[in-house]
């Protein structure tokens, strides 16, 4: 449980720092969700490439 919390906080830190998600740029709930999903997808693709 503790390891998962640490890993999740690191993920949020990367999203805020590298993907500039400390403030959402889009207006509206649906567009904000889309922006977050795109950033998370990009982060997952980076991790996938690094793992291969």
PDBQT receptor file of N, H, CA, C and O in Angstrom, charges set to zero:
ATOM      1  N   UNK A   1       0.824  -1.192   0.000  1.00  0.00    +0.000 N 
ATOM      2  CA  UNK A   1       0.000   0.000   0.000  1.00  0.00    +0.000 C 
ATOM      3  C   UNK A   1       0.871   1.260   0.000  1.00  0.00    +0.000 C 
ATOM      4  O   UNK A   1       0.616   2.206  -0.745  1.00  0.00    +0.000 OA
ATOM      5  N   UNK A   2       1.896   1.254   0.842  1.00  0.00    +0.000 N 
ATOM      6  H   UNK A   2       2.103   0.485   1.448  1.00  0.00    +0.000 HD
ATOM      7  CA  UNK A   2       2.753   2.432   0.944  1.00  0.00    +0.000 C 
ATOM      8  C   UNK A   2       3.502   2.687  -0.369  1.00  0.00    +0.000 C 
ATOM      9  O   UNK A   2       3.624   3.832  -0.804  1.00  0.00    +0.000 OA
ATOM     10  N   UNK A   3       3.997   1.632  -0.989  1.00  0.00    +0.000 N 
ATOM     11  H   UNK A   3       3.898   0.702  -0.635  1.00  0.00    +0.000 HD
ATOM     12  CA  UNK A   3       4.723   1.781  -2.241  1.00  0.00    +0.000 C 
ATOM     13  C   UNK A   3       3.820   2.374  -3.321  1.00  0.00    +0.000 C 
ATOM     14  O   UNK A   3       4.265   3.194  -4.124  1.00  0.00    +0.000 OA
ATOM     15  N   UNK A   4       2.575   1.967  -3.340  1.00  0.00    +0.000 N 
ATOM     16  H   UNK A   4       2.214   1.301  -2.688  1.00  0.00    +0.000 HD
ATOM     17  CA  UNK A   4       1.648   2.476  -4.336  1.00  0.00    +0.000 C 
ATOM     18  C   UNK A   4       1.400   3.970  -4.146  1.00  0.00    +0.000 C 
ATOM     19  O   UNK A   4       1.302   4.713  -5.123  1.00  0.00    +0.000 OA
ATOM     20  N   UNK A   5       1.297   4.414  -2.886  1.00  0.00    +0.000 N 
ATOM     21  H   UNK A   5       1.376   3.811  -2.092  1.00  0.00    +0.000 HD
ATOM     22  CA  UNK A   5       1.107   5.840  -2.621  1.00  0.00    +0.000 C 
ATOM     23  C   UNK A   5       2.307   6.644  -3.098  1.00  0.00    +0.000 C 
ATOM     24  O   UNK A   5       2.151   7.700  -3.712  1.00  0.00    +0.000 OA
ATOM     25  N   UNK A   6       3.498   6.144  -2.816  1.00  0.00    +0.000 N 
ATOM     26  H   UNK A   6       3.624   5.286  -2.318  1.00  0.00    +0.000 HD
ATOM     27  CA  UNK A   6       4.707   6.853  -3.219  1.00  0.00    +0.000 C 
ATOM     28  C   UNK A   6       4.784   6.947  -4.735  1.00  0.00    +0.000 C 
ATOM     29  O   UNK A   6       5.115   8.001  -5.278  1.00  0.00    +0.000 OA
ATOM     30  N   UNK A   7       4.482   5.854  -5.419  1.00  0.00    +0.000 N 
ATOM     31  H   UNK A   7       4.214   4.998  -4.978  1.00  0.00    +0.000 HD
ATOM     32  CA  UNK A   7       4.538   5.837  -6.874  1.00  0.00    +0.000 C 
ATOM     33  C   UNK A   7       3.496   6.791  -7.468  1.00  0.00    +0.000 C 
ATOM     34  O   UNK A   7       3.777   7.483  -8.447  1.00  0.00    +0.000 OA
ATOM     35  N   UNK A   8       2.299   6.829  -6.883  1.00  0.00    +0.000 N 
ATOM     36  H   UNK A   8       2.070   6.267  -6.088  1.00  0.00    +0.000 HD
ATOM     37  CA  UNK A   8       1.240   7.707  -7.381  1.00  0.00    +0.000 C 
ATOM     38  C   UNK A   8       1.627   9.169  -7.201  1.00  0.00    +0.000 C 
ATOM     39  O   UNK A   8       1.381   9.983  -8.091  1.00  0.00    +0.000 OA
ATOM     40  N   UNK A   9       2.224   9.517  -6.075  1.00  0.00    +0.000 N 
ATOM     41  H   UNK A   9       2.424   8.856  -5.352  1.00  0.00    +0.000 HD
ATOM     42  CA  UNK A   9       2.621  10.903  -5.858  1.00  0.00    +0.000 C 
ATOM     43  C   UNK A   9       3.714  11.310  -6.833  1.00  0.00    +0.000 C 
ATOM     44  O   UNK A   9       3.741  12.452  -7.292  1.00  0.00    +0.000 OA
ATOM     45  N   UNK A  10       4.604  10.398  -7.150  1.00  0.00    +0.000 N 
ATOM     46  H   UNK A  10       4.582   9.470  -6.778  1.00  0.00    +0.000 HD
ATOM     47  CA  UNK A  10       5.626  10.692  -8.151  1.00  0.00    +0.000 C 
ATOM     48  C   UNK A  10       5.016  10.943  -9.515  1.00  0.00    +0.000 C 
ATOM     49  O   UNK A  10       5.476  11.810 -10.258  1.00  0.00    +0.000 OA
ATOM     50  N   UNK A  11       3.992  10.193  -9.842  1.00  0.00    +0.000 N 
ATOM     51  H   UNK A  11       3.618   9.489  -9.238  1.00  0.00    +0.000 HD
ATOM     52  CA  UNK A  11       3.290  10.371 -11.114  1.00  0.00    +0.000 C 
ATOM     53  C   UNK A  11       2.643  11.742 -11.185  1.00  0.00    +0.000 C 
ATOM     54  O   UNK A  11       2.743  12.421 -12.207  1.00  0.00    +0.000 OA
ATOM     55  N   UNK A  12       1.981  12.159 -10.111  1.00  0.00    +0.000 N 
ATOM     56  H   UNK A  12       1.900  11.608  -9.281  1.00  0.00    +0.000 HD
ATOM     57  CA  UNK A  12       1.362  13.482 -10.090  1.00  0.00    +0.000 C 
ATOM     58  C   UNK A  12       2.415  14.578 -10.206  1.00  0.00    +0.000 C 
ATOM     59  O   UNK A  12       2.187  15.591 -10.866  1.00  0.00    +0.000 OA
ATOM     60  N   UNK A  13       3.557  14.380  -9.572  1.00  0.00    +0.000 N 
ATOM     61  H   UNK A  13       3.742  13.557  -9.036  1.00  0.00    +0.000 HD
ATOM     62  CA  UNK A  13       4.633  15.372  -9.652  1.00  0.00    +0.000 C 
ATOM     63  C   UNK A  13       5.142  15.505 -11.083  1.00  0.00    +0.000 C 
ATOM     64  O   UNK A  13       5.385  16.614 -11.558  1.00  0.00    +0.000 OA
ATOM     65  N   UNK A  14       5.303  14.378 -11.768  1.00  0.00    +0.000 N 
ATOM     66  H   UNK A  14       5.105  13.477 -11.382  1.00  0.00    +0.000 HD
ATOM     67  CA  UNK A  14       5.759  14.414 -13.163  1.00  0.00    +0.000 C 
ATOM     68  C   UNK A  14       4.720  15.101 -14.035  1.00  0.00    +0.000 C 
ATOM     69  O   UNK A  14       5.071  15.912 -14.892  1.00  0.00    +0.000 OA
ATOM     70  N   UNK A  15       3.456  14.788 -13.830  1.00  0.00    +0.000 N 
ATOM     71  H   UNK A  15       3.171  14.128 -13.134  1.00  0.00    +0.000 HD
ATOM     72  CA  UNK A  15       2.405  15.418 -14.630  1.00  0.00    +0.000 C 
ATOM     73  C   UNK A  15       2.378  16.924 -14.407  1.00  0.00    +0.000 C 
ATOM     74  O   UNK A  15       2.196  17.687 -15.356  1.00  0.00    +0.000 OA
ATOM     75  N   UNK A  16       2.554  17.354 -13.181  1.00  0.00    +0.000 N 
ATOM     76  H   UNK A  16       2.701  16.734 -12.409  1.00  0.00    +0.000 HD
ATOM     77  CA  UNK A  16       2.553  18.787 -12.902  1.00  0.00    +0.000 C 
ATOM     78  C   UNK A  16       3.781  19.471 -13.493  1.00  0.00    +0.000 C 
ATOM     79  O   UNK A  16       3.677  20.545 -14.087  1.00  0.00    +0.000 OA
ATOM     80  N   UNK A  17       4.935  18.851 -13.329  1.00  0.00    +0.000 N 
ATOM     81  H   UNK A  17       5.020  17.979 -12.846  1.00  0.00    +0.000 HD
ATOM     82  CA  UNK A  17       6.186  19.479 -13.744  1.00  0.00    +0.000 C 
ATOM     83  C   UNK A  17       6.392  19.419 -15.261  1.00  0.00    +0.000 C 
ATOM     84  O   UNK A  17       6.650  20.446 -15.888  1.00  0.00    +0.000 OA
ATOM     85  N   UNK A  18       6.284  18.247 -15.844  1.00  0.00    +0.000 N 
ATOM     86  H   UNK A  18       6.074  17.412 -15.334  1.00  0.00    +0.000 HD
ATOM     87  CA  UNK A  18       6.636  18.069 -17.250  1.00  0.00    +0.000 C 
ATOM     88  C   UNK A  18       5.469  18.303 -18.210  1.00  0.00    +0.000 C 
ATOM     89  O   UNK A  18       5.678  18.667 -19.367  1.00  0.00    +0.000 OA
ATOM     90  N   UNK A  19       4.260  18.097 -17.737  1.00  0.00    +0.000 N 
ATOM     91  H   UNK A  19       4.090  17.801 -16.797  1.00  0.00    +0.000 HD
ATOM     92  CA  UNK A  19       3.095  18.237 -18.617  1.00  0.00    +0.000 C 
ATOM     93  C   UNK A  19       2.253  19.454 -18.258  1.00  0.00    +0.000 C 
ATOM     94  O   UNK A  19       1.167  19.653 -18.802  1.00  0.00    +0.000 OA
ATOM     95  N   UNK A  20       2.761  20.259 -17.342  1.00  0.00    +0.000 N 
ATOM     96  H   UNK A  20       3.643  20.097 -16.900  1.00  0.00    +0.000 HD
ATOM     97  CA  UNK A  20       2.132  21.531 -16.953  1.00  0.00    +0.000 C 
ATOM     98  C   UNK A  20       0.658  21.355 -16.569  1.00  0.00    +0.000 C 
ATOM     99  O   UNK A  20      -0.215  22.086 -17.036  1.00  0.00    +0.000 OA
ATOM    100  N   UNK A  21       0.411  20.372 -15.710  1.00  0.00    +0.000 N 
ATOM    101  H   UNK A  21       1.121  19.778 -15.331  1.00  0.00    +0.000 HD
ATOM    102  CA  UNK A  21      -0.961  20.134 -15.271  1.00  0.00    +0.000 C 
ATOM    103  C   UNK A  21      -1.258  20.758 -13.909  1.00  0.00    +0.000 C 
ATOM    104  O   UNK A  21      -2.217  20.360 -13.248  1.00  0.00    +0.000 OA
ATOM    105  N   UNK A  22      -0.453  21.725 -13.481  1.00  0.00    +0.000 N 
ATOM    106  H   UNK A  22       0.326  22.048 -14.018  1.00  0.00    +0.000 HD
ATOM    107  CA  UNK A  22      -0.783  22.376 -12.223  1.00  0.00    +0.000 C 
ATOM    108  C   UNK A  22      -1.980  23.307 -12.402  1.00  0.00    +0.000 C 
ATOM    109  O   UNK A  22      -2.632  23.681 -11.428  1.00  0.00    +0.000 OA
ATOM    110  N   UNK A  23      -2.266  23.678 -13.648  1.00  0.00    +0.000 N 
ATOM    111  H   UNK A  23      -1.736  23.374 -14.440  1.00  0.00    +0.000 HD
ATOM    112  CA  UNK A  23      -3.455  24.465 -13.949  1.00  0.00    +0.000 C 
ATOM    113  C   UNK A  23      -4.003  23.990 -15.294  1.00  0.00    +0.000 C 
ATOM    114  O   UNK A  23      -3.271  23.935 -16.282  1.00  0.00    +0.000 OA
ATOM    115  N   UNK A  24      -5.278  23.649 -15.328  1.00  0.00    +0.000 N 
ATOM    116  H   UNK A  24      -5.872  23.693 -14.525  1.00  0.00    +0.000 HD
ATOM    117  CA  UNK A  24      -5.908  23.161 -16.557  1.00  0.00    +0.000 C 
ATOM    118  C   UNK A  24      -6.103  24.336 -17.518  1.00  0.00    +0.000 C 
ATOM    119  O   UNK A  24      -6.559  25.408 -17.119  1.00  0.00    +0.000 OA
ATOM    120  N   UNK A  25      -5.755  24.123 -18.775  1.00  0.00    +0.000 N 
ATOM    121  H   UNK A  25      -5.385  23.253 -19.099  1.00  0.00    +0.000 HD
ATOM    122  CA  UNK A  25      -5.813  25.192 -19.772  1.00  0.00    +0.000 C 
ATOM    123  C   UNK A  25      -7.188  25.295 -20.449  1.00  0.00    +0.000 C 
ATOM    124  O   UNK A  25      -7.549  26.356 -20.959  1.00  0.00    +0.000 OA
ATOM    125  N   UNK A  26      -7.938  24.214 -20.453  1.00  0.00    +0.000 N 
ATOM    126  H   UNK A  26      -7.645  23.352 -20.039  1.00  0.00    +0.000 HD
ATOM    127  CA  UNK A  26      -9.214  24.178 -21.173  1.00  0.00    +0.000 C 
ATOM    128  C   UNK A  26     -10.370  24.577 -20.260  1.00  0.00    +0.000 C 
ATOM    129  O   UNK A  26     -10.273  24.485 -19.036  1.00  0.00    +0.000 OA
ATOM    130  N   UNK A  27     -11.448  25.015 -20.867  1.00  0.00    +0.000 N 
ATOM    131  H   UNK A  27     -11.527  25.090 -21.862  1.00  0.00    +0.000 HD
ATOM    132  CA  UNK A  27     -12.656  25.342 -20.116  1.00  0.00    +0.000 C 
ATOM    133  C   UNK A  27     -13.674  24.218 -20.285  1.00  0.00    +0.000 C 
ATOM    134  O   UNK A  27     -13.794  23.625 -21.357  1.00  0.00    +0.000 OA
ATOM    135  N   UNK A  28     -14.388  23.943 -19.230  1.00  0.00    +0.000 N 
ATOM    136  H   UNK A  28     -14.291  24.425 -18.359  1.00  0.00    +0.000 HD
ATOM    137  CA  UNK A  28     -15.405  22.906 -19.275  1.00  0.00    +0.000 C 
ATOM    138  C   UNK A  28     -14.878  21.578 -18.772  1.00  0.00    +0.000 C 
ATOM    139  O   UNK A  28     -13.708  21.240 -18.950  1.00  0.00    +0.000 OA
ATOM    140  N   UNK A  29     -15.760  20.843 -18.146  1.00  0.00    +0.000 N 
ATOM    141  H   UNK A  29     -16.710  21.118 -18.000  1.00  0.00    +0.000 HD
ATOM    142  CA  UNK A  29     -15.373  19.581 -17.527  1.00  0.00    +0.000 C 
ATOM    143  C   UNK A  29     -14.882  18.564 -18.553  1.00  0.00    +0.000 C 
ATOM    144  O   UNK A  29     -13.858  17.917 -18.337  1.00  0.00    +0.000 OA
ATOM    145  N   UNK A  30     -15.595  18.416 -19.658  1.00  0.00    +0.000 N 
ATOM    146  H   UNK A  30     -16.428  18.942 -19.833  1.00  0.00    +0.000 HD
ATOM    147  CA  UNK A  30     -15.223  17.413 -20.657  1.00  0.00    +0.000 C 
ATOM    148  C   UNK A  30     -13.853  17.711 -21.259  1.00  0.00    +0.000 C 
ATOM    149  O   UNK A  30     -13.043  16.801 -21.437  1.00  0.00    +0.000 OA
ATOM    150  N   UNK A  31     -13.591  18.968 -21.569  1.00  0.00    +0.000 N 
ATOM    151  H   UNK A  31     -14.249  19.707 -21.425  1.00  0.00    +0.000 HD
ATOM    152  CA  UNK A  31     -12.291  19.327 -22.146  1.00  0.00    +0.000 C 
ATOM    153  C   UNK A  31     -11.171  19.178 -21.128  1.00  0.00    +0.000 C 
ATOM    154  O   UNK A  31     -10.053  18.812 -21.489  1.00  0.00    +0.000 OA
ATOM    155  N   UNK A  32     -11.457  19.455 -19.863  1.00  0.00    +0.000 N 
ATOM    156  H   UNK A  32     -12.365  19.752 -19.570  1.00  0.00    +0.000 HD
ATOM    157  CA  UNK A  32     -10.452  19.273 -18.810  1.00  0.00    +0.000 C 
ATOM    158  C   UNK A  32     -10.115  17.793 -18.649  1.00  0.00    +0.000 C 
ATOM    159  O   UNK A  32      -8.952  17.429 -18.478  1.00  0.00    +0.000 OA
ATOM    160  N   UNK A  33     -11.127  16.954 -18.705  1.00  0.00    +0.000 N 
ATOM    161  H   UNK A  33     -12.072  17.250 -18.844  1.00  0.00    +0.000 HD
ATOM    162  CA  UNK A  33     -10.905  15.504 -18.627  1.00  0.00    +0.000 C 
ATOM    163  C   UNK A  33     -10.065  15.039 -19.814  1.00  0.00    +0.000 C 
ATOM    164  O   UNK A  33      -9.145  14.237 -19.650  1.00  0.00    +0.000 OA
ATOM    165  N   UNK A  34     -10.380  15.540 -21.004  1.00  0.00    +0.000 N 
ATOM    166  H   UNK A  34     -11.127  16.191 -21.137  1.00  0.00    +0.000 HD
ATOM    167  CA  UNK A  34      -9.611  15.168 -22.194  1.00  0.00    +0.000 C 
ATOM    168  C   UNK A  34      -8.151  15.587 -22.058  1.00  0.00    +0.000 C 
ATOM    169  O   UNK A  34      -7.254  14.831 -22.432  1.00  0.00    +0.000 OA
ATOM    170  N   UNK A  35      -7.905  16.779 -21.528  1.00  0.00    +0.000 N 
ATOM    171  H   UNK A  35      -8.633  17.393 -21.224  1.00  0.00    +0.000 HD
ATOM    172  CA  UNK A  35      -6.535  17.258 -21.350  1.00  0.00    +0.000 C 
ATOM    173  C   UNK A  35      -5.763  16.357 -20.380  1.00  0.00    +0.000 C 
ATOM    174  O   UNK A  35      -4.604  16.021 -20.623  1.00  0.00    +0.000 OA
ATOM    175  N   UNK A  36      -6.407  15.977 -19.298  1.00  0.00    +0.000 N 
ATOM    176  H   UNK A  36      -7.349  16.250 -19.100  1.00  0.00    +0.000 HD
ATOM    177  CA  UNK A  36      -5.760  15.085 -18.325  1.00  0.00    +0.000 C 
ATOM    178  C   UNK A  36      -5.493  13.712 -18.936  1.00  0.00    +0.000 C 
ATOM    179  O   UNK A  36      -4.416  13.146 -18.744  1.00  0.00    +0.000 OA
ATOM    180  N   UNK A  37      -6.455  13.181 -19.661  1.00  0.00    +0.000 N 
ATOM    181  H   UNK A  37      -7.330  13.641 -19.817  1.00  0.00    +0.000 HD
ATOM    182  CA  UNK A  37      -6.273  11.867 -20.285  1.00  0.00    +0.000 C 
ATOM    183  C   UNK A  37      -5.144  11.875 -21.312  1.00  0.00    +0.000 C 
ATOM    184  O   UNK A  37      -4.386  10.909 -21.407  1.00  0.00    +0.000 OA
ATOM    185  N   UNK A  38      -5.028  12.955 -22.078  1.00  0.00    +0.000 N 
ATOM    186  H   UNK A  38      -5.643  13.739 -22.000  1.00  0.00    +0.000 HD
ATOM    187  CA  UNK A  38      -3.934  13.050 -23.044  1.00  0.00    +0.000 C 
ATOM    188  C   UNK A  38      -2.582  13.086 -22.345  1.00  0.00    +0.000 C 
ATOM    189  O   UNK A  38      -1.627  12.456 -22.798  1.00  0.00    +0.000 OA
ATOM    190  N   UNK A  39      -2.502  13.819 -21.249  1.00  0.00    +0.000 N 
ATOM    191  H   UNK A  39      -3.278  14.331 -20.881  1.00  0.00    +0.000 HD
ATOM    192  CA  UNK A  39      -1.239  13.896 -20.510  1.00  0.00    +0.000 C 
ATOM    193  C   UNK A  39      -0.875  12.557 -19.891  1.00  0.00    +0.000 C 
ATOM    194  O   UNK A  39       0.287  12.150 -19.918  1.00  0.00    +0.000 OA
ATOM    195  N   UNK A  40      -1.862  11.877 -19.335  1.00  0.00    +0.000 N 
ATOM    196  H   UNK A  40      -2.805  12.207 -19.313  1.00  0.00    +0.000 HD
ATOM    197  CA  UNK A  40      -1.604  10.570 -18.724  1.00  0.00    +0.000 C 
ATOM    198  C   UNK A  40      -1.212   9.554 -19.797  1.00  0.00    +0.000 C 
ATOM    199  O   UNK A  40      -0.339   8.716 -19.571  1.00  0.00    +0.000 OA
ATOM    200  N   UNK A  41      -1.852   9.625 -20.954  1.00  0.00    +0.000 N 
ATOM    201  H   UNK A  41      -2.561  10.306 -21.137  1.00  0.00    +0.000 HD
ATOM    202  CA  UNK A  41      -1.500   8.726 -22.053  1.00  0.00    +0.000 C 
ATOM    203  C   UNK A  41      -0.066   8.968 -22.511  1.00  0.00    +0.000 C 
ATOM    204  O   UNK A  41       0.681   8.022 -22.759  1.00  0.00    +0.000 OA
ATOM    205  N   UNK A  42       0.313  10.234 -22.620  1.00  0.00    +0.000 N 
ATOM    206  H   UNK A  42      -0.293  11.003 -22.419  1.00  0.00    +0.000 HD
ATOM    207  CA  UNK A  42       1.691  10.556 -23.009  1.00  0.00    +0.000 C 
ATOM    208  C   UNK A  42       2.683  10.026 -21.982  1.00  0.00    +0.000 C 
ATOM    209  O   UNK A  42       3.728   9.487 -22.348  1.00  0.00    +0.000 OA
ATOM    210  N   UNK A  43       2.367  10.173 -20.710  1.00  0.00    +0.000 N 
ATOM    211  H   UNK A  43       1.519  10.611 -20.413  1.00  0.00    +0.000 HD
ATOM    212  CA  UNK A  43       3.250   9.672 -19.655  1.00  0.00    +0.000 C 
ATOM    213  C   UNK A  43       3.371   8.148 -19.728  1.00  0.00    +0.000 C 
ATOM    214  O   UNK A  43       4.467   7.607 -19.583  1.00  0.00    +0.000 OA
ATOM    215  N   UNK A  44       2.260   7.462 -19.952  1.00  0.00    +0.000 N 
ATOM    216  H   UNK A  44       1.370   7.902 -20.070  1.00  0.00    +0.000 HD
ATOM    217  CA  UNK A  44       2.290   6.001 -20.063  1.00  0.00    +0.000 C 
ATOM    218  C   UNK A  44       3.097   5.548 -21.279  1.00  0.00    +0.000 C 
ATOM    219  O   UNK A  44       3.821   4.555 -21.206  1.00  0.00    +0.000 OA
ATOM    220  N   UNK A  45       2.977   6.267 -22.393  1.00  0.00    +0.000 N 
ATOM    221  H   UNK A  45       2.388   7.074 -22.452  1.00  0.00    +0.000 HD
ATOM    222  CA  UNK A  45       3.764   5.921 -23.580  1.00  0.00    +0.000 C 
ATOM    223  C   UNK A  45       5.253   6.123 -23.330  1.00  0.00    +0.000 C 
ATOM    224  O   UNK A  45       6.070   5.313 -23.769  1.00  0.00    +0.000 OA
ATOM    225  N   UNK A  46       5.613   7.193 -22.630  1.00  0.00    +0.000 N 
ATOM    226  H   UNK A  46       4.950   7.850 -22.273  1.00  0.00    +0.000 HD
ATOM    227  CA  UNK A  46       7.024   7.418 -22.284  1.00  0.00    +0.000 C 
ATOM    228  C   UNK A  46       7.551   6.278 -21.430  1.00  0.00    +0.000 C 
ATOM    229  O   UNK A  46       8.659   5.790 -21.656  1.00  0.00    +0.000 OA
ATOM    230  N   UNK A  47       6.769   5.853 -20.456  1.00  0.00    +0.000 N 
ATOM    231  H   UNK A  47       5.869   6.249 -20.272  1.00  0.00    +0.000 HD
ATOM    232  CA  UNK A  47       7.194   4.755 -19.585  1.00  0.00    +0.000 C 
ATOM    233  C   UNK A  47       7.286   3.442 -20.355  1.00  0.00    +0.000 C 
ATOM    234  O   UNK A  47       8.175   2.632 -20.092  1.00  0.00    +0.000 OA
ATOM    235  N   UNK A  48       6.381   3.225 -21.299  1.00  0.00    +0.000 N 
ATOM    236  H   UNK A  48       5.659   3.882 -21.513  1.00  0.00    +0.000 HD
ATOM    237  CA  UNK A  48       6.413   2.013 -22.111  1.00  0.00    +0.000 C 
ATOM    238  C   UNK A  48       7.672   1.969 -22.970  1.00  0.00    +0.000 C 
ATOM    239  O   UNK A  48       8.332   0.933 -23.059  1.00  0.00    +0.000 OA
ATOM    240  N   UNK A  49       8.001   3.083 -23.597  1.00  0.00    +0.000 N 
ATOM    241  H   UNK A  49       7.465   3.924 -23.524  1.00  0.00    +0.000 HD
ATOM    242  CA  UNK A  49       9.206   3.147 -24.427  1.00  0.00    +0.000 C 
ATOM    243  C   UNK A  49      10.444   2.926 -23.576  1.00  0.00    +0.000 C 
ATOM    244  O   UNK A  49      11.370   2.229 -23.992  1.00  0.00    +0.000 OA
ATOM    245  N   UNK A  50      10.465   3.512 -22.395  1.00  0.00    +0.000 N 
ATOM    246  H   UNK A  50       9.713   4.078 -22.058  1.00  0.00    +0.000 HD
ATOM    247  CA  UNK A  50      11.619   3.359 -21.511  1.00  0.00    +0.000 C 
ATOM    248  C   UNK A  50      11.765   1.910 -21.040  1.00  0.00    +0.000 C 
ATOM    249  O   UNK A  50      12.882   1.439 -20.824  1.00  0.00    +0.000 OA
ATOM    250  N   UNK A  51      10.653   1.206 -20.882  1.00  0.00    +0.000 N 
ATOM    251  H   UNK A  51       9.746   1.588 -21.058  1.00  0.00    +0.000 HD
ATOM    252  CA  UNK A  51      10.684  -0.177 -20.409  1.00  0.00    +0.000 C 
ATOM    253  C   UNK A  51      11.159  -1.145 -21.496  1.00  0.00    +0.000 C 
ATOM    254  O   UNK A  51      11.704  -2.208 -21.199  1.00  0.00    +0.000 OA
ATOM    255  N   UNK A  52      10.947  -0.768 -22.743  1.00  0.00    +0.000 N 
ATOM    256  H   UNK A  52      10.505   0.096 -22.984  1.00  0.00    +0.000 HD
ATOM    257  CA  UNK A  52      11.328  -1.649 -23.866  1.00  0.00    +0.000 C 
ATOM    258  C   UNK A  52      12.739  -1.469 -24.238  1.00  0.00    +0.000 C 
ATOM    259  O   UNK A  52      13.223  -2.127 -25.158  1.00  0.00    +0.000 OA
TER     260      UNK A  52
